[in-house]
Structure formats: C-alpha cells, structure tokens
C-alpha cells in the first residue's frame, strides 16, 4: 500500500534539514500549529488537540529540525 503524501509531509520534504520555526495558537480544545521555513517563506498550518502529550507527539514525529517554538 502506498502512503498518500500530506501537506505536512510535503513541507518536511522541502525543508529537509533546514531549521523550521513553529508557532502555536493555543486554545482550550485545540491548538493551531504553524510551520514556517524562513529560507523559502513556506508556511503550513494544521490543527492539533490541545493536550500537551498530543502536541509533543506530533511535533516529535514531524521529521524536521525544529529551531524555535513560540
């Protein structure tokens, strides 16, 4: 079975090992996660459950080098 490429996986493939900046818009039930590559100006967003463990798990699975989270 071939895995379908997602917007996030395509973002990670483009940025490779460059530092990625992450911004969080924190709310009670969900967070909005913004990925930013300053070299190309690429921005990608996705929702995430507000639970700290869920956010940590998703960020650690991204597969890109995280420079800063704000």
ABEGO torsion letter per residue (X at the ends): XBBBBBAAAAAAAAAEABBBBBBBBBBAABBBBBBBBAAAGBBBBBBBBABAAAAAAAAAAAGBBBABBX
